[in-house]
Amino acid sequence: MELTRRSFTAMTGGAALTLALAPGAAQAAAAAEPAAADGAPHTVAFDKYSMVIDGRRVVLWSGEIHPYRLPSPSLWRDVLQKLRANGYNAISIYVAWNYHSSAPGTYDFTGVRDLGLFLRMAAEAGLYVILRPGPYINAEVDGGGFPGWLTTTAGTARTADPTYLGHVDEWLTAVDAIARGHLYTNGQGTVVLYQLENEYAAHISDASGRDYLAHLYAKVRADGIDVPLFHNDKGRNGYWVPGSFPTGDESGRYLYAFDGYPSPSGNPPDWGYFGSGGAKGGSTASPQTPGFVAEFGGGWFDPWGGAEFGGKGYEESRRTRDAAYERRFYLTNLANGIKIHNVYMTFGGTSWGWLPAPVVYTSYDYGAAIDEARNATSKLTPMHQLGELVQSVPDFAMLDRAQDVAASDPRVRVYHLANPETGAHFYVLRNDTTAAVDCTLPLATPAGEFTAPVTVGARDATLLATGIRLGRRTLLHTTAQPMLQLTVGRQDIAVLTGRTGYPVEAAIACAEKPRVTVLDGDATTAYENGALTVRAGLSGLTRVLIEGGGSQTPLLLLLADDEASSRLWRHSTPSGPVLVRGPALSRTASLHGATIRLTGDTIEDCEVEIWAPRGIRQAAWNDRHLPLRSTRSGSLISRTDLPGVPQVPLPELTGWRHAPENPESAADFDDSDWTQATRTTSHSTTPVPAGQPVLFADDYGFHYGDVWYRGRFDDATAANTVSLSYSAGTQGLLMAWLDGEPLGTHRLPVPAKAQDTQGTWTATAAFAVPEALRTAAPHTLSVLVRRMAHEEDGGARDSHKAARGLTAAVVPGAPVTWRIKGATGTEDRVRGPLNAGGLYGERTGWHLPGFDDHAWASGSAPGRRQGVSWQRTTFALRVDEQVDASIGLHLDDDASRAYRVQIFLNGWNLGQYINDVGPQHTFVLPNGLLRTRGRNTLALAVLSDGTTEAGPAEVSLKLLGSAAGGVRVDPVSSPGL
């Protein structure tokens, strides 16, 4: 039958793809072109080997990034370009329901919430998108992404309960209307996969779970989402594989995926080749879909107190899950047949405002390859190498497990894979010991078996290949790891890479003796029996030019150590590929007549070398003319170095003003406009105490941040103590005053580990009542509760509905009537519901630019008092417009001082600092929110228990990274009063 675009779109099972892919398709395919929203219809399908996009096999090499954790849309482009430049061809994103919805039926996709803009930028960067809109996402965010208002609704979440599904349908209607306009199938975007729910390990065997996923499937399809759908199993359990719930969709456009977060101190799990063997269900449960890791650990999150990493923060996560970890674990995944590989996180970002779940602090750096300040780390190098490999070596997309082979040293584990169509072979060598191992390995090559000498580093891994194409020539074998192969102008270029100092060799088939020139570096060559062998020790960039030998097209062989490979940047243009060497980052390349225009970043002075299509004679770097000369490598190189980044001076923070706050604690405070706490029933999972009103903050519409209570009673003669029960999450606290006199503060503890939350989120505080206040007269009890966040609902038990705020109050001998005040989340439509809570200063604009603080006292020391104090200042920055400077706010003090600080920059709540808990002391101030060429307002809300002096001793700006280049940054709207 003739396979048209329309019939191919409908036929996404294995049989359909057998027809779609002609024999040898993997061999014939060139390096995959980047994704693009080109307006043309496209096909997105899969078989047991890989995704098949427009009839071409594609291995998705994806990085997780959350737009809601970077509240500056201009910087989305920066991170997306960095991902694409460093070898990623896809990204995965959660869409957080709570971030976009402040009330039922209200959905905001504007400003920092502009999902459509983000998806357009992803397409412009050439990245496929894996879209994950929940409705539940977990992600260490408040309520697992459920909006605060959902806590007050009837119905059990994450089930087929009709009330819950009604709210879910509203959410999906809103998000799918945007997603539909960015599907790759219609040419309007690059979304190629769509996730249903998230790590849904509950209700596996009951009808409610099956009906729930079936409903989500049907809803998403009805909304016009026609790309393949999937669910991510929390582990390799075989949960929710194709056929486990009804879809009503005969096309079979549904994949099985799973998540994995192994300990870096352990060895990579070996669970067998996906779909054809292994010890656990997830390996074999879905034999007709490609291996798909929807989340694999690119780091780990850190709890309050930093116990996960010994108080060292995310740098320790980055150290334990370093470049060698990535090679060892990710290459094992590839050896096990994973063809859709998503690293969680690749850029973590910031859980700003009241976004973080109770277990985590503000930074969500995660120890990721790109740090919270958008700096490239050493972890990007193996990601760059592997990403380019799976894109430029098409044989990799179709592999079977081949005959087992053994290295000469048993400490090295070997995985052998082969392409059934092309005959290419791949070998993953893994060393789990703490010493480097030299060994030999028999390789199957087109010229017969070859015994290769190989060095595998300590707790490291490498990949070898035989029989792959290097342009018009065949690589017989290599002991280096292939990274790139492309044809530029009149020559082929191949890049092989590995660790500095390691000996490597590569043998290339040549029908006759070629002309060989070592252009740079120290290499030896030999020709024998139709094979040219090149040997070198990896050091910088070794260049070997191979001409003739039966081919009219020269081959430039580049042997690059890790550092050299990290400065090689591949671009695609309509006239063919471009390769750039030298700068810290090459973002984009475009051709204009005889000129190539490049954009990118430099940190130190460097030359720029360009391999470009024929006819290119001139170049521009960031719109500046770049004089060039030609080289024997077939490249153009800059006659002068590009300058590095100039120094970025930062001002001292002076001119502070401060003022006490919390007038709500005073006996005569007017609370007549506060909400009366008169409810008697709740949908919360927290029981309402018998004989008491509902005091839960959510039931009165106050979902985020601090909440105030004022209770009145007429007789305190029997009140020796006041007993206040509350629920607030890790490091939540409660403060109480009676008739304006402080009774004390109670704090919830810090768990020992991120997972250790049992018993840390609720407590009862008993305060002694001073004898002078035990009178038969009217009294006012003021209570401030800092609730940190709603619980996540990973177990599908409605955990997000656990109460926040006061849960019960007992004043012996006296009934109490209550009023309550907090933030509704609708006060600031630009910054959104998660920005500000219910402090008096937040309710009256003390955190906003334009607030008149001239009546405040000079200085920055709030002193010693229970309650809230504020301090404010302004500062101006004059960063060169050609410089991308990432700047943070650093706070520090004697660790024995007990206080915490909310940080507001130009009205945006960028974090919470807890001085005596930590571990975070530096908070990223994203450009766009931060005016790098203008004036900024900094406001600090200091909350203290009154037992120590409060207010940070040190508050300073800190340069976290800088580069000459960057992207254009537009100011983010930051309205004042």
N, C-alpha and C positions, 0 to 999 in steps of 0.2 A: 504494500500500500504506500501511497505517497504521504509523507509525514509533513503536514503543514504546521505553521506556528500554533494555530488554534488546536489542532489535535494533539500536538506535543504538550501544550499546557495542561490538557486534561489527563494525559497519560503519564503519570509520575511514578508508577511502580516499576519494578525491575524489568518486566517484559517490555514495557514501553521504551525504556532506555536502551535495551538491547537493540531495538530498531533504530533508535536515534543516534547511537554511536557506532560509527563504522569501525571495523577492525583497524587497529593502528592509530585510532584517533588520538590517544594519549601521546604517542610518539610524534604525530604530525603537528599537534597543537603547539603554537608558540607560547611564549610567556604570557600569562593572563594579563589582559588590559585592566586598568582600574575601573571601578564602578562609575557610572555617570548617569545623570538624569537627562537623557538626550531626546525625550519626547517620543521615542519609538517603542513599540511593544516588544517585550522580552519574555523569555520562558525561564521559569525557575522550577527545577525538579531535582530528583535524587534517585540513586539506586543504592545497592548495598555497599558500594565503594565510596561514593562522594556525592556532594552537590553537583548538579549539572545545570549550568546557567548558559542559556543560549546555545545548547548543544555541546558545551565545552565543560570538561571536568574542572572543578574549582575546589581547592582546599581552602577553607576559611580559617585564617589566622587572625584571631579577634582579641581585642582588649576591652575590658569593661571600663566605662566612664559614665558618671551620672551628672547630667547637666544641672540638676538641682543642687549639687554640691559645689558649683562654681557660678555664683550669682553675678556674672558679668558676661553677657553674650559675646562680646568681642573676643574674650579669652577662650571661648569654645573653639573658635577658628584656630587659635594658637595651638591648643592641645591636639585637635584633630589633625592639623598639618604635621605635628611632631609624630603622631602615631603612623600616619601614612608614610612619612619619610623613613621611619625606622622599621619598615617591613610589614606592618599590619595592612591587611586588605579589608578588614571588617572591624566593626565595633559592636558592643552589646550595651544596651541601656535599659535601666529601669525607668518607668514613669510612675512617680509617687502620687497616689490619689490625694493624700492629705496636703500636698504641696499646691495642688490646683483647685481645691474645693474647700471653701470656708463654711459652706452651709449646703443642705440638700438642694439639688438643682442648680447650684452655682458652680461654674467651672471657668477658671481663668487661665488662658493660654497667651497672655500678653507679657511684655517686658522680660523679666528674667525667667518667666514661665513659658516663653514662646517655643513650644515644641516644634512647630513647623519651621521656624528659623533654624533651630538646631539641625533638623533633618536636611534642610537645604544645604547647610554648611557641610554636613557629612558627605553629601553627594558631590559638592564642589571639591572636597578634599579627595574624592575617589575612593570612598569607603562604603562597603556594604554595611547594612544595619540589621542587627538582631534586636527586635523590639520586644520589650518585656513590661507590659502595662498592668500586670497583676491579674485581678484586683488586689491581691495580697502580694507584697514583695519582700518582706522581712528587712534585709539590707541595713540592719542596725539603725533604723529610723523609728521615730515615734509611732507606736501602734503598728509597726511593720508596714507602714504606708497607709493604713486605714485612717480616714479623716476623724478628727475628734468627735464630730457630731454623730458618727456611726455608733459610738459607745452608748448613746441614749436611745437607740432604736430597738424595736422588737425583732425577734428572729435570730437564729444562730448563724454567725458568719461562717463562711467557707463550707457551707452545706447547700442543699437544694431548697432550703427554707424560702418560701415565696417572698416574704418581706425583704429578706436580705437580697435576693435576686433582683427585686425591683430596683434597689439602690445600685446594684452592680450594673444592671442594664443601662441606667442613666450614665454611669461613669464610662462604660464601654462605648456607648453611643457618642459621647463627647470626644474621647480619645481616638476612636476609630474613624471619626469624620476627618481628623487630621491625618492619621496613618494612611487612610485610603488615598489621599492626595500625594503620598510619597512612596508608593509601591514601585518596585523595579519592574513589575509586570506591565504597568501602564506607562512606563517611561518618565514618570513624574518625580521619581525619587529612587532610592537604593535599598529600601526595606525588602529583604529576601526571606526572613524568618520571623515568626511571631509566636510568642510564648503564651500558653494558657496557665494561669495560676503560678505558684512557686513552691517547690519542695513540699508538695502536698502528700505527706506521709500518713495522714489520718483517713479514716473511712475507706480504706483500700478495698475491703471486702463487703461493704454494705451498699445498699441501693442509693443512699443519699450521696455518697461520694461519686458513684458512677453517674448519677443523674446530674450532679453539679458540673462535672467536667463535660458531660454531653451538652448541657445548657450553654456553657461557655463556648464550646465549639460551634454550636448552631448559631449563637448570637454573633460571634465574630464573622462567620461566613455570611450571615445575613447582612452584616454591615459592609460587605464588599471586600473583605480581606481575602485575597485569593492565593497568597503565597503559602508555602507549607507551614503547618502549625506544629508545636511540640510542647511537651511538659518536661521540666527538669526534676528528675528523681533526686532525692536528698543524698543518695549513695547508689552504689551499683546493686540495687535491690530488684530490678525488674518491675518496678511499680509503673503503672499507667503506660504500658507499651501499646503499640497498635493492636486494636481489637479488644482492649480491656474495658472500653466503654463505647456505647453506640455513638456513631457520628452521623449516620444518614448520608454519608458521602462516600460513594463507591470509588472515587479516584485514589483513595489511600494517601492523601497528602498530609500525613501526620508522622512525626518522627519521635523516637525515644531518645532522651538525653539524660545525663546524670551529672552530679556535682562531686567534687573531690577536694578535700582540704587535708592532705597528709601532713604529719609532723616532719619538719625538716631533719630531726634527729634520727628518724627511721629511714628505712630503705624504700625506694619507689615500689609500689605494689605491682606485682605481675599477675594480671588476671586473665591472660590469654588474649588472642587476637579477636577483635570485636566481631561478633556474629558467627564465629566458627569454632569457639572453644574457650575454655577457661573454667575456673573453679566457682564463679559466682554468677547468679542469675542475670545481672545486668549485662554480662558479656555475650550471652547467647539468646536472650529473650526477644531480641528484635533483629533477626538475621537479614532482613531485607532493607534495613535502613543503615546509613553510614554511622560509624562511631562518632559520637557527639558528646563532648564534655562542655556543658553549658556554663559551668563555673569550675575553674581549677585554681588552687591557691597561688596567687601572685604575691602573697604577704598574709597578714592576719591583723585583726583589730585588737586594740589595747583597752583595758578597762580603766576606770578611775583608780588612781594610785599606781598605775603602771605595772601591776603585778605580773602581767603576762610576759613582760620582757625585763623583769628585775628592776623596774623603775627607770630604765634607760630609754623608754619611748620607742618610736618607730624606727630609729636608726638601728636598734637591735633586731627588729623584725627584718630590716633590709640586710643586716649582716648574716642572719641565720638562713634566710631565703635569698641567697646571693646568686651571682651569675652561674656558678657551678651547680647550685641547686636547680636552677632553671634547666640547664642542659641535661642533668641527670633525670629529673622528673618529667620534663616535657618531651625529651627524646624517647623515654620509655612509653609515654602516651602515644607518640607517633608510631613506635614499634608495635603497639597494641592495636593499631588500626584506627586511631582517632583522626578524622578528617575535618571535623569542625571543632576547633580548639579555642576556647575563650578563657582568658586569664583575668581573674577577679582578685584585686583590682589592677589595672594598668595605670590609671590615674585616679587616686582616691578622692582628693579634694577636701572640702571642709563641711562638716555638719553644723552649719551656722544657725543662729537663732535657737529655737526650741525644736530643731529637727532631730537631734541625736536621741536614740533609744536610751533607756536608763543605764545600760552597761557600758557606754562609751562616752568619752569626752569630746571636745569640739573637733579636734583634728581627726580626719579620716585618711591621713596619709597612707596608712596601711602597709608601709614598707614597700610601696609599689615602685615600678620601674621609672615612672615620672613622679617626682615628689610633690608634696602639697603646694610648693611654691613654683611649680611647673618646670623644675630643673630636670634635665636628663641625668640619670644615674648610671652606674656601671652595669646595672641589670638590663639596660636597653641593648647592650651589645649582643648577647645571645638571642634576644628577641628579634633584633635586626637581621642577624645571620639566618635564623631559622625561617623567619617570615619571607625573606627573599628566596630562600631555598625552595619552599613549597610553592612559590609563585612562578619561579623561573625554570624549574625542572618539572615539566608536566608529568613525567613518569610517576612522580610521587603520589599522584591522585588515584592511582589504581594499583594496589599492592595486595599480594597474598602472603601469608606466612610461608616461608620456604624451608628447605631441609635444615635441620639444626647443624650448626658448626660450633666448634670450640676453639677458644684461644689457647695458646701454649701455656698460659698462666691461668689457673682456675679462678683466680681472684677477679678476673674480668668476665662479666656475663655478656653474652652475645645474642642479639636478636637478628635474624636473617629474614629479609623480605625480598620479594621479586615481583616485577610487573609482568603479568601473563601475556601481554600483547607485545611489549618491546624487548623483553629479556633483560631489562636493567635490574641490577641487584643493589640492595641497600643493607648496610650492617650497622646496627647500633651497638656500641661497645660501652659497657657501664662498669665503673669501678666503685664499689661501695666501701673500700678500705680507706684508711687515713694516710696511705703512702701512694705515690705515683707508681705505675706499673708499666714496665717495658715487656712487650710480648710480641708474638707473631700470630697471624690469622690467615687461614686459607680462604682466598677470594675466588669466586666464580667470575671469570672475565670473558669477553668475546674471543680472547686469544687462548683460553684455557685457564686452568687453575694457577693462581699465583699466591705465593706465601708472602704476606706483607708484614713488615715490621711496624709496630704501632706503639705509641706512648699514650697512656690514658692517665690523666691527673688524679690526684687524691679526691675521693668523693665527687667524681666528675664523670663526664660521658662525652663521646664524640660519635659522629656518623660518617661512614665511608660509603662510597658508591662505585659501581662498575657499570659499564655499558650505557652510560647516559650520553646525550649529545652535547657537545660544546660548539654550538653553531653548526658548521658543516663538517665537523670532525667528531670522532667518537672517543670518549674517555675510556680507556681500557680499565684502569684502576687508579686510585689515589689513596694516600694515607692522610690527606687533609680533608676537611669537611667542605663540600661544595657550598657555595653561597649564591653566586650569580652567574648567569650566562645570557648574553644578549649580543645582537648584531648592531653595530653603530657605524654608519657610513660604509666604508669599504672593508671593514674588518670585523671579525668576531672577537668578543671579549669574554673571558671566563675568570671568575674569582674563586680561589680556594683559600680556606682560612683555618686558623687554629691558635693554640697558645704560643706566646712568645718563647723562642728558644727551642721549640720542639722540631725535630727533623721530620721532613715530609718529602714525599715523592709522588709524581704523577706520570702515568704512561698514557700516551696519546697515539692512536692508530695513524700511521702514515704509510701510504703505498710505496713511497720511495723516500730516500733520505732528504729531509727538509733543510732549509737554511735557518739556523737558529742564532739569535742574538740576545745575549743577556744585557738588557738595557740598564738595569738598576738592581743593586743587591748582589749577593754572592750565591750563585747557583752553578751546578754542573749539569751537563746533558750528555746523553749517549743514545745512539740509534742502533737497533739490532732487531732483526726478524720482524720488520714492519711496525716497530714501536719506538717512539721517541720517549725516553725517560728523563724527567727533570727532577733533580734533587736539590734541596736547599734546607737551611735552618731558618725557621720563621723569625724574621726581624724586620719590623716596618713593612715596606712594600717592595717585594722583589718582582721585577718585570722581565718576562721572557717573550720575545717576539718570534713566532714560528711562521715561516713562509714556505710555500711550495709543498713538497712532500705528497703531491697528488691532489692538492686543492689549490684553486686559484685565489681563495680568500685567506688572507693572513689571520692568524689567531694570536691575540695578545693574552698571555697567561699571567695573571696577577696572583702572587702568593702573599697573602696579607695576614699579619698577626691581628689579634683582637683590636688593638688600638687603631691600626691602619684600616681595618674593615669598618670600624665605626665612623670613619670619615668618607665613606663611599656612599653616594646617593644616586639612586636610579629614578628617572622620570620618564613618563610616556608623553609623546607629542603626536599630532597627526602625521608627522613626517618620519616617525620612528622614535626609538628610545634615546635617552640622553643619560650619560653617566658623569657625575660631578664628584671631584675629590678635593678635600682640603678644609672647608669651613666646618664649624661646630654643627651647623644644620643647613641643609639646602631644602627650602620649603617648596618652591614651585619653579618650573621651567616652561617658557613659551617661546615660540619662534615667530619672528617678524622679519620677513625677507631674509637678509643675510645676517641678521642679528638674533642672538639668543638672549632672552631676558630672564635673569635668575633673581629669586628673592631668597633670603636666608639670614642666618645669624652668625656672628663671629664673637668669640670671647677673647682670643689672643690673636696677634698678627698672624696671618696665614696666606699662602698662595692659593689660587683657585685653578684647578685643572678641569678641562671640559672635553669629553668625547661627545660629539654632536653629529647630526646628519650632514650629508654632503651639502656644500654651499654656504655653510655658516662660517663667517669670517670675523664677526664682531660680537661683543658681549656687553651686557650691562648688569651690574650687581646692585640690587635695591635702587634701580633707576639712575645709577651713576655709571658712566662709561668705564669699561674695564679694558685697558690695553692688553693685547695678546701676542703671543708668539707660538709657532708650531713646534711640535716635538716629534721625535722618532717613534713615540708610542702612538702616533696617529691622533694626538690630542692637541688642544689649544691650552696654553697656560698663561696666567697673568704675568705681566712683566714686572709688576710691583705687588707687594703683599697688600691684602686687605687689612685695614687697621682693626685692632681689637677694640674692646669696649672701654670707653673712658671711665674714670672714677665717678662715682655717684655720691655726692655729698648729701648728708642727711642732717637736718636741723635738730638741735636739742629741743625737748618739750618743756617749755616754760610758760609763764603767765597763767598758771592754774588758778581757778576759783572753785570754791567748794561750799556746800550747804547741806545741813541735815534734812532728812526727809521724814517719812512715816508719820504724818499727822494723824493717821487712822488709829494710832495707839493711844491718843489723848482721849480722856473721858468725855470732853465736850465736842468732839468731832461730829460734824453733821453728816449722818449716813442716811438721811431720810429718802434719798433717791436710790439707795441700794436695793437689791432684790431680796425680798423676804424668803427665807428658807422654810417653806411650809409644805413641801411635797412629802408624801408618806410612802410612795412606792417608786421603784427604780428598775430599769432593765440591767443594771450593773450586776456583775457576778459577786459583788461584795454584799453580804446581807445588811439590811437596814436594821439597826438595833431596835428591839422592842420598846415602844413608848417614846421613841425619838423621831424627829423629822429627818428626812434625807438631807445630808450635808455635803454630798459629793459634788464637787465643783462642776463636773460635766453636765449634771442634770439641770444646771442653771445657765448653761450656755458658755461657760468659761473653760476652755479646753487646753490652753497653753500658758505656761509661765506661772508667776506667783498669783496667789489668791488670798484675799483678806476676808476675815469673819469678824463680826462684832455681835456679841451676845449680851443680852440684858437679863438680869434677875434681881429680885427685890430683897433678898435676905441672905447674908453671908455668915450669919452667926454660927452655923454648923459646918461651914466650909473650911476645914483645916487644910484640905488639898483640892486642887482642880485637876481632874483627869481628862486628858485630851488624846484620843486615838486618831491616827492619821495614816495615810498611804501616799507615798511620794516617789518611790523609786530610789535607786542607789544615790546616796549623798543628798537626799531630800532632807529638809529640816522644818522645824516648827518653832516659832517664837510666840510668847504670850505676854500680855500686859493686863493688869487688873487696875482699873481706874487710872490708867496712865503709868502705873508703876510696873517695871519689868519683873516678870515672874521667872524668866529663864528661857533657855533655848535647848531643844532636843534635836540631835542629828542621827540620821540613819547611817549605818556603817558602810565601809568600803569592802566589797567582796575580795576574797583572796585571788580569784581568777574570774575571767570574763563569764565563765559558765556557772560560777558559784553565786547564785542569787537567792537561794532558798533562805527565807527569813530575814532578808535585808531590806525589804521594801515597805514594811508596815511596822508600826510600833505604837505604844501608848506612853505618853509623857505625863508624869505626875508632878505637879508643882505645889510646893508649900505656899499657903496664903499667909502673908504677914498678919500678925495679930491685930494690928491697927486697922486693917481693912475688913475684919470679921464683924461687920456691923449690920444692924437691921435697917438697911437703907438701900436704895437702888444702886446697882453696880453695873459697870460695863467691862466685859471681858473682850479684849482685842487679840486676835490670833492671825499671824501671818504664816502661810504654808508655802514653802518652795517645793513644788512637785516637779520632778525632773522630766518625766515623760510617761506616756502610757506604755504598758507592757506590750511586747510583740506577741503574736498569736501563732507561733510556729507549730504548736500542737493542735491547732484548730479546736480550741476549747473556750473560745470567747475571752481569752486572757486580756485582750485590749480593753475589755469592759470592766476590769478591776478598778475600783474607785480611786480617784485622786483628790487630795485635799483632806479635810476633816472627815472622819467616818463616824465618830461618836464623841460626846462630851458629857461629863458628869460633874456637877457641882452639888455636893451633898446638901440635901435639904432645900434645894431651890431649883424649880424648873427654869430653863433658859429659852428665850426666843432669839432667833438669829437672823441677821442680814448678811449678805455675801456680795463681794465685788471682785471682779477680775477683768480680763480682756476677752472680748467676744470674737476677736480675730477679723472683724470687719472694719476696725478703726483706720487701718492703713492699707488701702487697696493696692498701692504700688509695691510695698514691701511684703505684703501678704500676711496670712494669719499666724505664721510661725515666728514672726519677727519680735514681737513685744508681748509682755505679760501684763500683770495687773498692779505693778508698783505705782504709787502715786505719781512719781516722776515720769513714768511711761504714759500714764493716763493723761498727763498734762503737758507732755512734750519736752521734758527736760533733756531727752536724748536727741532731739532734732536740731539740725542746723537752723539758725535764726532765732532760737530761744534766747531771750534777754536775761543773761546771768550777771549783769553789772551790779546788782544788789548783793550778790554773793560775796563771801569773804575771800580775800586773796590767800593763796597757798593751796596745798594739796593734801593735808593731813586731816582726815575725818576724826581722828582721836579714838577714845575708848567709850563705846556706847552700844547697847543692844539696838539693832535696827539698821536702817538704810541711810547712807550718806552718798552724795554725788560730788564728783569733781569734773570740771570741764576745761578745755583749752582749745585753741586753734593753732594750726601750723601750716606753713606754705612749703610746697616742693617746687623745684625747678629742674626736673629731670629732662635731659636732652630729648627732643622728640624722636630722635633716631635710636634711642636706647630703650630696651625693655628691662626695666628694673623691678624685681619682685621684692616688696618691702613688707616687713612684719613689725608687730608691736611686741616688745619684750617686757615682761613683768617679773620682778623678783623681790624677795624679802626673806627675812628670818623665817625658817620653816615652822617655828613654834607659834607664829601668829595665826590666829584662827579667823579668817575672813575669806570672802569670795568676791569676785568682780565680774560684772557683765560689761562687755566692751562694745561700745556703739561708735561706729565711724560714719559720719554724715547721716546718722539716724539708723544705720543698719547694724543689727545685733550680730557681731562677728565672733562671739564666743563667750565662754564662762571659764574663769580662772579660779581655782580653789587653792589658796596659798599653802595650806598645811596638808594637802592631799597630792596635788600634781597628777601626772608628771609634766603636764604641758605648761611651758612658760612663754613660748613665742607663738603668736597668732598671725596668720597670713592676712594681709589687707589687700584684697584683689583689686588690681587696676581696673578702673571704670567706676567702682565704688570709691576707690582712692583716686583723688585728683593728683596725678603725678606732675602736673604743671598748673598748680592752682592752690587754693586755700581749702583746708579740711577742718572739720569739727570733730573733736574726740571727746566723748563723754563716758565716764566710768561710774557705774552704780555699784557701790561697795556695801555688801551685806555682812554684818559682824554680830557675833554673839555677845560682845561686850566684855569678854574675859581677857582680851589682849588689845593692844593698839591695832588699829585697822588702817587699811590703805597701803598700797604697794610702795615700798621704799624706793624702788627703781622702776621707772616707766620710760622706755626709750624706743626709738625707731631702730630697726635692724635690717641691713641689706641681706637678703636671702639668696640673691643671685641676680646676675645682670648679663645682657648680651647686646651687642650692636645689631639692630634689626628688629625682630618682633613683628607684630601685626598692628594695624591701626586699631586703637582702642577708643571707642566712643563712650562718653560719660553715661553712667547709669542714672536714671532719674532718681533724685534723692530729695523729695520735697521737704520743706521745713514746716513751720507752723502755718 
